Amino acid sequence: MSCQKVVNVLAVSSAVVSLAVVGSAGYVFVNREAIIEDVKEKAMESVLGGGVPSLGGTDVLPTGANDLAPAPNQAAAPEAPSL
């Protein structure tokens, strides 16, 4: 393979990469408002979980208080022996 063929392949490869970069940048520039709105919607959905939970209903966040209470079928801890 001659040196000229290698240079031509490199030139064509460089042109393809340059066109891809310019095309991607152009697409983002033209559609930037739609992209920003889509990202905002996805961020709000992930933060709010698709909606605001009702106050005092079954969607209330857990407090962990039930984890601290002993289970009904759990035996009480033995008392320390007195001396």
N, C-alpha and C positions, 0 to 999 in steps of 0.2 A: 504494500500500500504506500502510495507516494505521500510526501509531506503535504502536498496541496489538498489531497482528499481529507487528511486529518484536520487541517485548518478549516476546510469547508464544513465538516461535521461539527466541529466546535462552534463555528459561526452560526449554523442553523440551530444548534442546541441553545446557544446564548439568546438568539432571537425568540425562540419558543418560551424560554423562561422569562424573558423581559416582557413579552406580550401577556403571559399569565399573570405576572405581578401587576402590570398596568391595568389589565382587565379586572382583577380582583379589587384593586384600589378604586377603580371607577364604579364598580358595583356597590361597594360600601359607601362611597360618597353620594351616589344617587339615592340609595335606599337607607340613609343613615337615620332618618326620623322613624321609619317603620322598625328598624332594628332596635333603636333606643326604646320605643314603646313596648316591643315584645319583651325586652329584657326587664323593663319596669314591671310588666304584668306578671312575669314569672317570679320575680323577686317578691312582690307583694303576696302572691299566692303561696309561696314557700314560707313566708313569715306569718301570714294569717291563717294558713291551713285551709284555704278555700273559702273562708268566711269567718265572721266574728262570732265566737261562742256566746250563748245566752248567759246572762248573769244569774247565778243561783240555780241553774238547771243541772242536767246530768253532764253537761260539757265543761263543768268547772274543773280547773286544774287540781290534781291531787296535792294534798298537803303533806302526806307521809305520816299523819297521826295514827292511821290504822296499822301501820307497820310497827308502831311502838307498843300497842296494846297486846297482851298475851292472847293467844288463840283460845277459844272456849274449851277445847278438849286438851289443852296443854296443862300439865300439872304445875302447881306452884313450886317455886324454888325451895329447897329444904332450908330450914332455919339453922343458924349457927348454934352449936351446943353451948350451953351456959356453964361457966365454971364456978 
